[in-house]
Amino acid sequence: MKKSFFVVCLIIAGFSFSGFSSDKPAYKVFTSKGRSADYGDLIKAARSSEIIFFGEIHDNPICHWLELQLATDLLKVNGKNLVLGAEMFETDNQLLLNEYVTRQIIRKKDFDAEAKLWPNYKTDYSPLVEFARENKVRFIATSIPRRFAAIVNLKGFEGLDSIMGNERGLIAPLPIPYDSSVNCYKNITEAVKGVPHMGANIAKAQAIKDATMASFILKNFLADSTVFLHFNGSYHSENHEGIVWMMQQYLLKGNLSPKILTITCVEQDKLDDLEKSNEGTADFIIIIPSDMTKTYAVDQAKVK
């Protein structure tokens, strides 16, 4: 009788827990073709690359944690040759960034007050800046000042003719190699058709952002023998478009071919396999549960 009762209990327990996963991974790594990989594979590829794009989801804590882990591991291999750069800092804030990272006279509270910091800076990007400060790693602001992107959105590239000569150095050299048929720009144009207050130049505004980031990455990469790790929203480097496409146009002119690695983060309901729609978006794709907690409320459309 006791034996039968024990067997029944095991059967009930089996039914009770069969619907639950034995593990709850926070992320999984896949190759471009959807093959299962891991962080070790990713870091191995990163260590043999020269320019690395980490395409993040801006409000995702796993992305930000992995960015810091990657920077830490690359520092062990490259030492002072490692350079960090980020979309989250505009080029006209480079002086402030330099003063803070190199421990010059500027105080932290002054840096926080004067730099144009994103709403999630303290939780998500401050750890990267503090990492650079502690390890004497250069940190490059790569994003176009938003006022110039706004001009392009209103008036097209021609609007930039009105900016002062000394401010031209804060953006990519003009004219930029824009091609409206590149999918990332074509898709933006299609997405905003019929949307109020969204002008016909929105793809051009995106392109000037991409071109400026590509230009500043290359300028600093070529200045020294460096390994450049860049953090940006995933849309800016997915499918080797955006910044990567712009950079390739510049590299063709200079007959240069640094080894580029792209990493992108996506969210999926299930982590067992990479969804077909996410294949090919980067050399390595990090999938994160769709219900992962967010670092702050964000309107993704405003920060692409």
C-alpha positions in Angstrom: 0.0 0.0 0.0 2.8 2.4 1.0 4.7 1.5 -2.2 1.6 2.2 -4.4 1.0 5.5 -2.6 4.7 6.5 -3.3 4.4 5.7 -7.0 1.2 7.7 -7.3 2.9 10.7 -5.6 5.8 10.5 -8.1 3.3 10.4 -11.0 1.5 13.4 -9.6 4.7 15.3 -9.1 5.8 14.5 -12.6 2.6 16.0 -14.0 2.9 19.0 -11.7 6.4 20.0 -12.8 6.5 18.7 -16.4 5.3 22.1 -17.6 8.2 24.0 -16.0 11.6 24.5 -17.5 14.5 23.1 -15.5 16.5 26.4 -16.1 15.8 30.0 -16.8 18.6 31.4 -18.9 18.8 35.2 -19.2 20.3 35.0 -22.7 21.5 32.7 -25.4 24.0 33.2 -28.2 23.6 32.1 -31.8 25.7 32.5 -35.0 24.4 34.4 -38.0 23.1 31.1 -39.5 21.2 30.2 -36.3 23.7 27.7 -34.9 23.9 27.6 -31.1 27.0 29.3 -29.7 28.1 30.8 -26.3 29.9 33.8 -24.9 33.2 32.0 -25.3 32.7 31.8 -29.1 31.7 35.5 -29.1 34.7 36.7 -27.2 37.0 34.5 -29.3 35.8 36.2 -32.4 35.9 39.7 -30.8 39.6 39.1 -29.8 40.5 38.6 -33.4 38.5 41.6 -34.7 39.5 45.3 -35.0 36.1 47.1 -35.0 33.3 45.6 -33.0 29.7 46.8 -33.1 27.5 45.9 -30.1 23.9 46.5 -31.1 21.9 46.9 -28.0 18.3 47.2 -26.9 18.5 50.5 -25.0 16.4 49.5 -22.0 17.5 45.9 -21.6 19.7 45.2 -18.6 21.2 42.0 -20.0 22.6 44.0 -23.0 24.3 46.5 -20.7 25.8 43.8 -18.5 27.2 42.0 -21.5 28.6 45.2 -22.9 30.6 45.7 -19.7 31.7 42.0 -19.7 32.9 42.3 -23.3 34.8 45.5 -22.6 36.5 43.9 -19.5 37.5 40.8 -21.5 38.9 42.8 -24.4 40.9 44.9 -22.1 42.7 41.8 -20.8 43.9 41.1 -24.4 44.4 44.5 -25.9 45.3 46.7 -22.9 45.6 50.4 -23.7 45.0 49.7 -27.4 41.3 49.2 -26.6 39.1 52.2 -27.4 35.4 52.5 -26.5 32.8 54.6 -28.4 29.1 55.1 -28.1 26.1 56.5 -29.8 24.9 57.7 -26.4 27.4 60.6 -26.4 27.2 63.4 -29.0 30.4 64.6 -30.6 30.2 68.1 -29.0 30.5 66.5 -25.6 33.9 64.9 -26.4 35.8 67.5 -24.3 33.7 66.9 -21.2 34.0 63.2 -21.7 37.8 63.5 -22.1 38.1 65.6 -18.9 36.1 63.2 -16.9 37.6 59.9 -18.2 41.2 61.2 -17.8 40.5 62.5 -14.3 41.1 66.2 -15.1 39.6 69.1 -13.2 35.9 68.3 -13.9 34.0 66.8 -11.1 31.5 63.9 -11.5 28.5 66.1 -10.5 29.6 68.7 -13.1 30.0 66.1 -15.8 26.5 64.7 -15.0 25.0 68.2 -15.1 26.7 69.5 -18.3 26.9 66.4 -20.6 23.7 65.5 -22.5 23.2 62.2 -20.8 20.5 59.7 -21.7 17.7 59.0 -19.1 19.2 55.6 -18.3 22.8 56.9 -18.1 23.2 56.1 -14.4 22.1 52.5 -14.6 23.3 51.6 -18.1 26.1 53.7 -19.4 27.8 55.1 -16.3 29.4 51.6 -15.7 31.1 51.8 -19.1 32.4 55.3 -18.5 33.6 54.5 -15.1 35.3 51.4 -16.5 37.1 53.6 -19.0 38.1 56.0 -16.3 39.4 53.4 -14.0 41.4 51.6 -16.7 42.6 54.7 -18.6 40.7 53.6 -21.8 39.8 56.3 -24.4 36.1 56.8 -24.8 34.8 58.4 -28.0 31.6 60.3 -28.5 30.4 59.3 -31.9 26.8 60.6 -32.3 25.9 63.7 -34.3 24.6 66.5 -32.1 20.8 66.1 -32.2 20.3 69.7 -33.4 22.0 68.9 -36.6 20.0 65.7 -37.1 16.9 67.8 -36.6 18.0 70.2 -39.3 18.3 67.3 -41.8 14.9 66.0 -40.7 13.4 69.4 -41.5 15.4 70.5 -44.6 17.3 67.5 -45.9 21.1 67.4 -46.2 21.0 70.9 -47.8 20.1 72.3 -44.4 23.6 71.5 -43.1 25.0 74.2 -45.5 23.9 76.8 -43.0 25.9 75.5 -40.0 29.1 77.3 -39.0 32.5 76.1 -40.4 33.9 75.2 -37.0 30.8 73.1 -36.3 31.3 71.1 -39.5 33.9 69.1 -37.6 31.2 67.7 -35.4 29.6 65.7 -38.2 30.6 63.4 -41.0 32.3 65.0 -44.0 29.7 66.2 -46.6 28.3 64.9 -48.8 27.7 61.6 -47.1 27.4 58.4 -49.2 23.6 58.1 -48.8 21.6 55.5 -50.7 17.8 55.5 -50.1 17.5 51.9 -51.4 19.5 50.5 -48.5 16.9 48.5 -46.6 17.4 50.3 -43.2 16.6 53.6 -44.8 13.9 52.3 -47.2 12.1 50.6 -44.3 12.1 53.8 -42.2 10.6 55.8 -45.1 7.9 53.2 -45.6 7.2 53.0 -41.9 6.4 56.7 -41.5 4.2 57.1 -44.6 1.0 58.7 -43.5 2.2 59.3 -40.0 1.6 62.9 -38.8 4.6 65.1 -38.2 7.0 62.6 -39.8 8.7 64.2 -42.7 10.1 62.8 -45.9 13.6 63.4 -44.7 13.5 61.1 -41.7 15.7 58.4 -43.4 18.2 61.1 -44.3 18.3 62.1 -40.6 19.0 58.5 -39.7 21.7 58.3 -42.4 23.6 61.4 -41.1 23.6 59.8 -37.7 25.1 56.6 -39.1 27.6 58.4 -41.3 28.8 60.5 -38.3 29.2 57.5 -36.1 31.1 55.6 -38.9 33.3 58.7 -39.6 34.3 59.2 -35.9 34.9 55.5 -35.3 37.2 55.3 -38.3 39.0 58.5 -37.5 39.9 57.3 -34.0 40.6 53.7 -35.2 43.0 54.9 -37.8 44.8 57.4 -35.5 46.5 54.6 -33.5 46.8 50.9 -33.5 43.5 50.3 -31.7 40.7 47.9 -31.3 37.4 49.9 -31.3 34.4 48.6 -29.4 31.3 50.6 -30.3 27.9 50.6 -28.5 24.8 51.6 -30.5 21.2 50.8 -30.9 20.8 47.5 -32.7 19.0 49.1 -35.7 22.1 51.1 -36.5 24.2 48.0 -37.3 21.7 45.2 -38.0 22.1 43.3 -41.3 25.5 45.1 -41.7 23.6 48.2 -42.7 23.5 51.6 -41.1 26.8 52.5 -39.5 28.5 49.4 -41.0 27.3 50.1 -44.5 28.5 53.7 -44.2 31.8 52.6 -42.9 32.2 50.2 -45.8 31.8 53.1 -48.2 34.5 55.1 -46.5 36.8 52.0 -46.4 36.4 51.5 -50.1 37.7 55.0 -50.8 40.7 54.4 -48.6 41.3 50.9 -49.8 41.2 49.7 -46.1 39.8 46.4 -44.8 39.8 46.2 -41.0 38.2 43.0 -39.6 34.7 44.0 -38.5 32.5 42.0 -36.1 28.8 42.7 -35.5 26.8 41.6 -32.5 23.1 42.3 -32.1 20.5 41.8 -29.3 17.0 40.7 -30.0 14.1 39.6 -27.7 12.1 36.4 -28.2 9.4 34.6 -26.3 11.4 31.3 -26.5 15.2 30.9 -26.3 15.5 27.4 -27.7 16.1 28.4 -31.3 16.8 31.6 -33.2 13.7 32.7 -35.1 14.2 32.8 -38.8 13.5 36.5 -38.9 16.5 37.1 -36.7 18.9 35.0 -38.7 21.6 36.9 -40.6 21.1 40.2 -38.6 24.7 40.0 -37.2 27.7 37.8 -36.9 26.5 36.9 -33.4 22.9 37.3 -32.2 22.1 37.4 -28.5 18.5 36.5 -27.7 17.0 37.6 -24.5 13.5 36.7 -23.0 10.8 39.1 -24.2 9.6 39.5 -20.6 13.0 40.6 -19.3 12.7 43.6 -16.9 13.5 47.0 -18.4 15.8 49.6 -17.0 13.5 52.5 -17.8 10.4 53.4 -19.9 11.7 54.3 -23.4 10.1 55.3 -26.7 12.3 53.3 -29.0 11.2 55.4 -32.0 12.8 58.4 -30.5 16.2 56.9 -29.9 16.9 54.8 -33.0 
